[in-house]
């Protein structure tokens, strides 16, 4: 039974690895080997363009709308026709790129804590929310989804599935270590500082004392819960074994007297 469980765990682990590789691949409409082989009748309708070409253009994302011309422009801080409340989308102030430059200083937006981007037009994700989601739903990858990192979320979920499969296949220590280590690593990584999202860093709104104390308390509680469940399971196994021995012992004694 243990050997069959190991085979099942290995098969499911290989399937999870193949699924992760398939989810991260990108292709085009005509696969070919340049100069050797072209398969002209093979068409993948969903991959006519590469993934990076489908992303919004950098110019459009980081531009502002000039109120005079009505067209996108770059760096509102260098437009002398704009007032203080019109620059940086109203979520920041203009600051010199080089404070020591006195002749021709160049100004850029210095955004408020909750906003990001060259024109302060993007609301930052919150570090406290990402840390809380990592602490409560980390093995499911919901923290990475909140940060906009879809591929990392899929990888994390596959790693958790692999750990659960190994745990169910009889390798309790290995499976539990895989899930626990990756879980704690991301909780500490997200709570220690403002991590990167798919666009900007998160808003640093998590107090260090709250992060340290609540993280320690949470994982101590998880450890006690896991230890209690493991102890209860061991007691049940021993009790069933003892009842089994007692049943066979009483049956054998009865046959001797018959």
C-alpha positions in Angstrom: 0.0 0.0 0.0 2.8 2.4 0.8 4.6 1.6 -2.5 1.4 2.2 -4.5 0.9 5.5 -2.6 4.4 6.6 -3.6 3.7 5.7 -7.2 0.5 7.7 -7.1 2.3 10.7 -5.5 5.0 10.6 -8.1 2.5 10.4 -11.0 0.4 13.3 -9.7 3.6 15.3 -9.0 4.7 14.8 -12.6 1.3 15.8 -13.9 1.3 18.9 -11.8 4.8 19.9 -13.1 3.6 19.4 -16.7 0.5 21.4 -16.1 2.6 24.3 -14.6 4.9 24.2 -17.7 1.9 24.2 -20.0 0.4 27.2 -18.3 3.5 29.3 -18.6 4.2 28.7 -22.3 3.5 31.2 -25.0 3.4 30.5 -28.7 2.5 32.0 -32.1 0.2 31.0 -34.9 2.7 29.0 -37.0 5.3 26.8 -35.3 8.5 26.3 -37.3 12.2 25.6 -37.2 13.8 28.3 -39.2 15.4 27.0 -42.4 14.3 23.4 -41.8 10.6 22.9 -41.2 7.5 25.0 -41.5 4.0 23.7 -40.7 1.8 26.1 -42.6 -1.5 24.4 -41.9 -1.3 24.6 -38.1 -3.2 27.6 -36.8 -3.7 28.5 -33.1 -6.3 31.2 -33.1 -5.7 32.3 -29.6 -2.0 33.1 -30.2 -2.0 35.4 -33.2 0.1 37.9 -31.1 2.6 37.4 -28.4 1.4 38.0 -24.9 3.7 41.1 -24.5 2.1 42.7 -27.5 -1.3 42.5 -26.0 -0.3 44.6 -23.0 -1.2 48.3 -22.9 1.5 50.6 -24.4 3.9 52.2 -21.9 3.2 55.7 -23.3 -0.5 55.4 -22.9 -0.3 54.0 -19.4 2.1 56.7 -18.1 0.8 59.8 -19.9 -1.6 62.5 -18.9 -4.3 64.2 -20.9 -3.2 67.7 -21.8 -6.2 70.0 -21.1 -5.2 72.5 -23.9 -4.7 70.0 -26.8 -6.8 67.1 -25.5 -4.0 64.7 -26.4 -1.8 62.4 -24.3 1.4 64.0 -23.1 4.3 63.0 -20.9 5.4 64.5 -17.6 2.8 67.0 -16.3 5.4 68.6 -14.0 7.1 70.2 -17.0 4.0 71.8 -18.3 4.0 75.4 -17.1 0.3 75.8 -18.0 -0.9 73.4 -15.4 -1.7 74.4 -11.8 -0.6 72.7 -8.6 -3.9 70.7 -8.4 -3.7 69.5 -12.0 -0.2 68.0 -12.0 0.4 64.3 -11.0 -3.4 63.5 -11.3 -4.0 65.3 -8.1 -2.2 62.6 -6.1 1.3 64.0 -5.7 3.6 66.9 -6.0 6.4 67.9 -8.4 9.9 67.3 -7.1 13.3 67.9 -8.9 15.0 64.8 -10.3 18.4 66.3 -9.2 18.1 68.6 -6.2 21.6 70.0 -6.9 20.8 71.1 -10.4 20.2 74.9 -10.3 20.5 75.8 -14.0 17.8 73.7 -15.7 16.1 71.4 -13.2 13.9 68.6 -14.4 10.8 67.9 -12.3 8.9 64.6 -12.0 5.9 63.5 -9.9 6.5 62.4 -6.3 3.4 60.4 -5.6 1.4 60.1 -2.3 1.9 56.9 -0.4 -1.3 55.3 -1.8 -0.6 56.1 -5.4 2.0 55.1 -8.0 3.1 55.5 -11.6 4.8 58.4 -13.4 1.6 60.5 -13.2 0.4 59.0 -9.8 -2.7 57.7 -11.5 -2.5 54.1 -10.3 -3.9 53.1 -6.9 -1.3 50.9 -5.1 -2.2 47.5 -3.6 -2.1 47.5 0.2 0.7 45.5 1.9 -1.6 44.8 4.9 -4.2 43.1 2.6 -1.6 41.1 0.8 0.0 39.9 4.0 -3.4 39.0 5.5 -4.4 37.0 2.4 -1.0 35.3 2.4 -1.4 34.3 6.1 -4.9 33.0 5.7 -5.0 31.7 2.1 -1.3 31.4 1.2 -1.2 27.8 0.1 -4.0 28.6 -2.4 -2.0 31.4 -4.0 -4.7 34.0 -3.4 -2.0 36.5 -2.2 -0.2 36.3 -5.5 -3.5 36.8 -7.3 -4.2 39.9 -5.3 -0.7 41.2 -6.3 -1.6 40.5 -10.0 1.0 37.7 -10.3 -1.1 35.0 -12.0 1.8 32.7 -13.0 3.3 32.8 -9.5 -0.2 32.0 -8.0 -0.5 28.9 -10.3 3.0 27.7 -9.4 2.3 28.2 -5.7 -1.0 26.2 -6.0 0.7 23.4 -7.8 3.4 23.2 -5.1 0.7 23.0 -2.4 -1.1 20.3 -4.4 2.2 18.4 -4.6 2.7 18.7 -0.9 -0.9 17.5 -0.1 -0.4 14.5 -2.5 2.9 13.5 -0.8 1.2 13.9 2.6 -1.7 11.7 1.6 0.7 9.2 0.0 2.5 8.5 3.3 5.3 11.1 3.2 3.7 13.2 5.9 6.9 15.1 6.9 8.0 15.9 3.3 4.5 17.0 2.2 3.9 19.1 5.3 7.3 20.7 4.9 6.7 21.6 1.3 3.4 23.4 2.1 4.6 24.9 5.4 7.9 26.3 4.2 6.5 27.9 1.1 3.6 29.3 3.1 5.8 30.9 5.8 8.3 32.2 3.3 5.7 34.3 1.5 4.1 35.5 4.7 7.4 36.8 6.0 8.4 38.1 2.5 5.2 40.1 2.0 5.0 41.4 5.6 8.7 42.4 5.9 8.5 45.2 3.3 6.6 46.6 0.3 6.9 43.9 -2.3 6.5 44.3 -6.1 3.1 43.7 -7.8 2.6 43.4 -11.5 2.9 47.2 -11.8 4.2 48.9 -8.7 5.2 48.2 -5.1 2.5 47.9 -2.5 1.5 50.6 -0.2 3.5 50.2 3.0 0.7 50.4 5.6 1.6 47.4 7.8 3.1 48.2 11.2 6.2 46.1 11.9 5.1 45.2 15.4 1.7 44.0 14.3 3.3 42.0 11.5 5.8 40.3 13.8 3.4 39.5 16.7 0.4 38.4 14.6 2.6 36.2 12.3 4.2 34.4 15.3 0.8 33.9 17.0 -0.8 32.6 13.8 1.9 30.0 13.0 2.1 29.0 16.7 -1.7 28.4 16.5 -1.3 26.4 13.3 1.5 24.3 14.8 -0.6 23.5 17.9 -3.5 22.6 15.7 -1.4 20.3 13.5 0.2 18.7 16.5 -3.2 18.1 18.2 -4.6 16.6 15.0 -1.6 14.3 14.6 -1.7 13.2 18.2 -5.4 12.5 17.9 -4.8 10.4 14.8 -2.0 8.5 16.5 -4.3 7.7 19.5 -7.0 6.5 17.1 -4.6 4.2 15.3 -3.3 2.7 18.6 -6.8 2.3 20.0 -7.9 0.4 16.8 -4.8 -1.7 17.0 -5.4 -2.5 20.6 -9.1 -3.4 20.0 -8.0 -5.6 17.1 -5.5 -7.4 19.3 -8.1 -7.9 22.0 -10.7 -9.2 19.6 -8.4 -11.8 18.1 -7.1 -12.7 21.6 -10.6 -13.3 23.0 -11.5 -15.3 19.8 -8.5 -17.5 20.2 -9.1 -18.2 23.9 -12.8 -19.1 23.2 -11.7 -21.7 20.6 -9.3 -23.2 23.0 -12.1 -23.9 25.5 -14.5 -25.3 22.9 
